[in-house]
Amino acid sequence: MTGNNTVYDVMVIGSGFAGMAATLFAARRGLSVVQTGATGGIDFSTGFLDLMGVHPISEGKRWSDPWQAIDAAITDFPNHPYALMSHDEIAESIKEFTDFLGEYGLKYVGKEQQNTCIMTPVGTVKRTYRIHKTAWNGAVALESKAPTLIVDFQGLKGFSARQLVENRQKDWPLLRSVRVSFPGSSGELFPEHMAWTLADPKHRVQLAETVRPQLEQVEYVGFPAVLGLTNPAEVVAHLEELLGVKVFEVPTMPPSIAGPRLRSVFDRGLPNLGVKTRSQKMVTAVRMKDHGVMEFDIGKGGGMNTVAAKSAILASGRFFGKGLKAGRTGVLEPVFNIPVHQPERREDWHQKEFFDAKGHPVNMAGIEVDARLRPLGEDGKPVNERLHAAGAILAHHDWMRMKCGAGLAIATAYKAVRELTG
Ligand SMILES: Cc1cc2nc3c(=O)[nH]c(=O)nc-3n(C[C@H](O)[C@H](O)[C@H](O)COP(=O)(O)OP(=O)(O)OC[C@H]3O[C@@H](n4cnc5c(N)ncnc54)[C@H](O)[C@@H]3O)c2cc1C
């Protein structure tokens, strides 16, 4: 076991959207931050930042105005985490987060105060709040139903331009598809490798030459999201110049390039803010020391080390991120052993039908917090004055069905940091 005498201002447990956002916001406010966590939802997401798209989920009601959707959700679920913050705080959090991404070449755009309709990898349409700039022309083409070509590649699994077009054919007759070969490749293709390949301008020229013969009466061309890893805007601009049409990216199925793109921004940006990261490591134990300092064991066995911090933000997600564990007797929070709000009996976790429109009660499970986002113990009081929580681990929301995943994670991280510094 190794250790040193540094006591950080804050330990962020988690490196999903909530953990990354909390780390960013805390470091920007001058706190010394140490962050740990392994793979999270951020690595599998489409990269779209949902704020609130659907409520009530049983009716599947979709909203163009996410702020109205938030208000409606809070009316029906007064304990929804969005009830703990104002619209202004939510908007500020998304702006600060996306501005940071933009500073590192991953620009995000969207409509003023509105959701944007965007195509999914299979051609369905979803409403989301902020999208990467390289997807924007796809939203414009979808709205105007302009003549558009969707391209896919021989050897790329999980993205079928033909399937996507078939699903949209009824309302978008000028949408068509083509399959081409990827420059220099004849075997199986992987998005990350393709993105690296297209970092080299000569491969973009080859790709443009392959696609150009297909462009008759086409105004927009959509490619699967493989157009560069750290410089997608540059790759899109170059292809637009080469092809003479507007170009956009369509997300691929997870795991897509959106995750590595987001991670790459944080890998480059957080050390510049003085953040110490212990990536791909989990907190395995916590001890309380003198003066309210918390001591964390990180990792296991010979690779374990110890970190001390005056406060902590728990952003460890739900089951997918391992922030919650499903045991025989119920759902547990394994780091601090905080009580988890959950259905009383295990047999009530799920509806009988997997696709039940109401969603499953266990998907509202999580930890309960006070108005300052401090987790509550059995006695209804904060378990620790200096422990806050953010993201999916919070109770009383079903982010997957409500379409509020990244937005809720970022906004609650912002609020948690505010409470920590306030
Ligand atoms: C396939 C998929 C697609 C998605 N698509 C979208 C989308 O299009 N738009 C959108 O808005 N949202 C999307 N999301 C949702 C979004 O990614 C989640 O809502 C969001 O990730 C929740 O963030 P989180 O940081 O709270 O939790 P998570 O992303 O689950 O992250 C939890 C983090 O905590 C870490 N952790 C857990 N336990 C410990 C421990 N003991 N010690 C240290 N670290 C720990 C994990 O390793 C992980 O890094 C998607 C999610 C998935 C899985």
The ligand as a Tripos MOL2 file, in Angstrom:
@<TRIPOS>MOLECULE
LIG
   53    58     1     0     0
SMALL
NO_CHARGES

@<TRIPOS>ATOM
      1 C1        -25.5050    2.5260  -23.8440 C.3       1 LIG1
      2 C2        -25.7990    3.8580  -23.2270 C.ar      1 LIG1
      3 C3        -26.2090    4.9020  -24.0430 C.ar      1 LIG1
      4 C4        -26.4770    6.1560  -23.5000 C.ar      1 LIG1
      5 N1        -26.8470    7.1700  -24.3220 N.ar      1 LIG1
      6 C5        -27.1000    8.3920  -23.8080 C.ar      1 LIG1
      7 C6        -27.4780    9.4750  -24.6310 C.ar      1 LIG1
      8 O1        -27.5830    9.3600  -25.8440 O.2       1 LIG1
      9 N2        -27.7360   10.6630  -24.0420 N.ar      1 LIG1
     10 C7        -27.6530   10.8530  -22.6950 C.ar      1 LIG1
     11 O2        -27.9130   11.9520  -22.2230 O.2       1 LIG1
     12 N3        -27.3040    9.8420  -21.8890 N.ar      1 LIG1
     13 C8        -27.0190    8.6300  -22.4120 C.ar      1 LIG1
     14 N4        -26.6340    7.5990  -21.6070 N.ar      1 LIG1
     15 C9        -26.7350    7.7920  -20.1770 C.3       1 LIG1
     16 C10       -25.6160    8.4320  -19.5350 C.3       1 LIG1
     17 O3        -24.3990    7.8980  -20.0140 O.3       1 LIG1
     18 C11       -25.8660    8.1590  -18.0450 C.3       1 LIG1
     19 O4        -27.0400    8.7140  -17.6180 O.3       1 LIG1
     20 C12       -24.8950    8.7330  -17.3160 C.3       1 LIG1
     21 O5        -23.7330    8.0230  -17.7210 O.3       1 LIG1
     22 C13       -25.0520    8.6010  -15.8200 C.3       1 LIG1
     23 O6        -23.8850    9.0650  -15.4370 O.3       1 LIG1
     24 P1        -23.2150    8.7410  -14.0880 P.3       1 LIG1
     25 O7        -21.8750    9.3940  -14.1980 O.co2     1 LIG1
     26 O8        -24.1060    9.1120  -12.9870 O.co2     1 LIG1
     27 O9        -23.0490    7.1420  -13.9900 O.3       1 LIG1
     28 P2        -22.1740    6.1290  -14.8440 P.3       1 LIG1
     29 O10       -22.0120    6.5920  -16.2160 O.co2     1 LIG1
     30 O11       -22.7340    4.7930  -14.6070 O.co2     1 LIG1
     31 O12       -20.7100    6.2040  -14.1790 O.3       1 LIG1
     32 C14       -20.4320    5.6920  -12.9220 C.3       1 LIG1
     33 C15       -18.9460    5.8190  -12.6720 C.3       1 LIG1
     34 O13       -18.6740    5.5070  -11.3090 O.3       1 LIG1
     35 C16       -17.6040    4.6010  -11.2510 C.3       1 LIG1
     36 N5        -17.6820    3.8400   -9.9850 N.ar      1 LIG1
     37 C17       -18.6510    3.0140   -9.5510 C.ar      1 LIG1
     38 N6        -18.3100    2.4930   -8.3510 N.ar      1 LIG1
     39 C18       -17.1000    3.0350   -8.0330 C.ar      1 LIG1
     40 C19       -16.1940    2.8750   -6.9510 C.ar      1 LIG1
     41 N7        -16.4660    2.0560   -5.9360 N.pl3     1 LIG1
     42 N8        -15.0340    3.5720   -6.9790 N.ar      1 LIG1
     43 C20       -14.7260    4.3950   -8.0060 C.ar      1 LIG1
     44 N9        -15.5350    4.5720   -9.0610 N.ar      1 LIG1
     45 C21       -16.7070    3.8900   -9.0760 C.ar      1 LIG1
     46 C22       -17.7580    3.7740  -12.5060 C.3       1 LIG1
     47 O14       -16.5460    3.0910  -12.7910 O.3       1 LIG1
     48 C23       -18.1020    4.8730  -13.5000 C.3       1 LIG1
     49 O15       -16.9300    5.5400  -13.9090 O.3       1 LIG1
     50 C24       -26.3490    6.3580  -22.1130 C.ar      1 LIG1
     51 C25       -25.9260    5.3140  -21.2860 C.ar      1 LIG1
     52 C26       -25.6530    4.0740  -21.8300 C.ar      1 LIG1
     53 C27       -25.2050    2.9830  -20.9200 C.3       1 LIG1
@<TRIPOS>BOND
     1     1     2 1
     2     2     3 ar
     3     2    52 ar
     4     3     4 ar
     5     4     5 ar
     6     4    50 ar
     7     5     6 ar
     8     6     7 ar
     9     6    13 1
    10     7     8 2
    11     7     9 ar
    12     9    10 ar
    13    10    11 2
    14    10    12 ar
    15    12    13 ar
    16    13    14 ar
    17    14    15 1
    18    14    50 ar
    19    15    16 1
    20    16    17 1
    21    16    18 1
    22    18    19 1
    23    18    20 1
    24    20    21 1
    25    20    22 1
    26    22    23 1
    27    23    24 1
    28    24    25 2
    29    24    26 1
    30    24    27 1
    31    27    28 1
    32    28    29 2
    33    28    30 1
    34    28    31 1
    35    31    32 1
    36    32    33 1
    37    33    34 1
    38    33    48 1
    39    34    35 1
    40    35    36 1
    41    35    46 1
    42    36    37 ar
    43    36    45 ar
    44    37    38 ar
    45    38    39 ar
    46    39    40 ar
    47    39    45 ar
    48    40    41 1
    49    40    42 ar
    50    42    43 ar
    51    43    44 ar
    52    44    45 ar
    53    46    47 1
    54    46    48 1
    55    48    49 1
    56    50    51 ar
    57    51    52 ar
    58    52    53 1
@<TRIPOS>SUBSTRUCTURE
     1 LIG1         1 GROUP 0 **** ****
